Amino acid sequence: MLIIIGIITTMCMAFGGYVLGGGTMEPIFHALPIEGMVIGGAGLGSFLVSNGMGTIKKAGSGLGKAFKGPKWKSQDYMDLLCLMFLLTKLIKTKGVIALEAHIETPEESKIFGNFEKVSSDHHVVEFICDYLRMTTMNFDDPYQVEDVLLKDLEKHHHEESEGAHALGVLGEAFPALGIVAAVLGIVKTMGSIDQPVEILGAMIGGALVGTFLGILISYTIASPIAGRLQQIVDEESHFFNVIKDIIVSHLHGNAPQISIEIGRKSIPDHMQPNFYELDEVVNELSNDLLT
């Protein structure tokens, strides 16, 4: 919603200032279809040339993500902490054998099933199950596990950022593509140099619309959307960092309450529950989920 409001505000201020300054929209509307075709078509073509299909798909889905905002909300972080508390408590009280049924078939687990939104994300579930499974296979050195986790998270973050990076590069290209459209308009004008001044002026004005359009799209739409998408990717990565911190803390031998408190510290401040809120929710969790 904020992106839509921002774009509308930008357009109203840019074109409103132009009109209030004595300009008319007729030359812009006249040149817009052709200039837009040149800039947009060239931009799309260069985007296809410079990216593979995987990156193109990430950029396409990233546009929707940029408009919707981050997936994880405050309640989702609370649910994640509770989920990890139950899993680490299960290990502490009943051993790793009791954990196997939950991580091998998480879709049938009462623990995972109690937190619907978290368990519906297969990336999160796989991440939790894979690393807890590794700890049941005697890969339980907290320093080694943390090193592997960090490398995995770095790889995941890099892959998730590919769409935002591709859109950012495209945004940076639009001013140059606007110049291309303007030069083509000037070439057309020079071919009609014998026409009256009024016609030549209109043709030059139309050519300059290309430069204006390229700069406007770049700095008020494409690049800001790419930047917003990168912000969302960075914010959503905190969800996996919480899981990492809790697993590493658990492997250091800390109690479940301590492990989730360490995980709580990794949550962004604006979505982080305080100690007493988390403690109250954890104390209300049913022990029947551990059976």
Protein Blocks (a to p, Z undefined) as FASTA:
>chain_A
ZZmmmmmmmmmmmmmmmmmnopafklmmmmmmmmmmmmmmmmmmmmmmmpcfklmmmmmm
mmmmmmnopfbdfklmmmmmmmmmmmmmmmmmnojmlmmmmmmmmmlpmklmmmmmlmmp
mklmmmmmmmmmmmmnopacfklmmmmmmmmmmmmmmmmmmmmmmmmmmmmmmmmmmmmm
mmmmmmmmmmmmmpcfklmmmmmmmmmmmmmmmmmmmmmmmmmmmmmmmmmmmmmmmmmm
mmmmmmmmmmnopafklmmmmmmmmpcfklcccfklmmmmmmmpcfklmZZ
